Amino acid sequence: MDAINEKRELPKLYITQPDLDEPKRTMQSHYHSVSTYDEPQNSQDIPNQYFSKKQLENKKFKEMTILEKVIYFASMPFHVPKVKCELITERKKYIGLIEDYQNEMVIIKVASKPRPISVPMNQIKEINMVGF
């Protein structure tokens, strides 16, 4: 014990410091968010064919059904870059961006056409990702 006390020395230079109280921090203690995709509030407002965002996030793209893939691409936020898709129908193959899904119609923006194309949902056989 004596060896430890002997090594402690008083400071050689004294600088006058004011006695200030430690500043009080006001920080956020908790956070709560309500997502519009979590649960539908009214079962009449949203048809049963729509899926929650969490259900789509947990699935792999290859495991999704055609309807889930269409809803996934149509509900992407505007700040996320759209992904080019290959839609294979009974008659034709389309390569473009899935813009929207309304009234059992998939709206596709194709580069070769000036206006978006509407394709009935029941005609789509397969959807594959092509790239950006």
N, C-alpha and C positions, 0 to 999 in steps of 0.2 A: 504494500500500500504506500509506503513512503516513497518508492521509486516513481510511482505514478504522480504523486503530488509534487515531487521535485521538478518533473518535466513541464508542468504547467507554469507558465510565466505570465505575468501581467503584460498587457500591450505596451510597447515602447513609445508609441505615438498616440496621443489622445485626440480624437476628432469629435467635436461637439455635434451630436445628432439630436434632432428634436424627437420627442416622444410622441409618435403618431399612432393612432389606432389603426388596426388592420382594416383595410377597406372591406365593406360587405358586398358580396357578390349576389346579384339577382339573376338566377338562371332558371331556365325552363325545367320544371320538375317532371312533367308528364305530357304525353301527346296522344291524341285520339283522332283517327281519320275514318271517314265513312266513304267507301268506294261505291260508285254506282254499279259496278260490275259484280259486287259480292253476292248479294241476294236481291231478287226482284221484290219490290214492295207490294205490288198488286199482281196477282197471278193473271188478271184480266188484261193488264197493260202489256205484258210481254208474253208472247206465245210460248208454249212448252218446247218448241224446236230450238230456241236460243239457249246457249250454254253460258255459264258464268265464266268470267275471265280466269279465275283460279283453275277451273276444270280444264281449260284449254292450255294453260301454262304448264300443267303437270304432265301432259301427254307429249309423246314424241310425234313429229310430223308424219312419219310413216304409219303410225298407229291411228291417226285421225280418220274419220269418215270424210266423204266428199263435202257434206254439209258443214262439218266442223272446220274443214280447211277454208271453205268460202267465207264463213263467219270470221275466222281468224284474220284473213287478209282484209276483209271489208271493215273490220273494227279497229284496224291499226291507227294509232294517233298520227296526226298530220306531220309531226316533226320527225317521225321515223321513216327512213327511206323505204319506198315500196319495193317489193321483190317481184321480179318478172316470173310469170308462171306459164306453164304449158297446159292448156285445157284441151283434153281430147274428148270430142263429142262423137256422136254416131256418124256424122257426115264429114266433119272438118276438124282440123287442129288449129288452135289459136295460141299465139304467144304474145303476152301482154301483161298489163297490170289489172288486178281485180280491184275495181273502184267501189262497188256497192252491191248489196243484195237486198232486193225488194220484191215482194209479191211473187215469190218463186222464180224470179229472174235474176241472173248474175250479170252485172254490168262490167264489161271488160274494155279497157283502153288499149287498143292495138296501135302500134307505131305506123303501120301502113295506111290506116284509115283516119280521117280527120275527126270523126265523131266516135264516141264509145258505142260498143256493140252489146246488145242484150241477148243472152243465151238462156233458154229455159233450164231450170235446175235438173229436171228429169232426163235431159239429153246428155249431161256431162257424165262421162265414163271414168275419167281419171284426171287428177291434178298433180303436176310435178313442178318443183321449183327449178328455175333456169338460172337465175342470178340477178344482179342489180342492173 
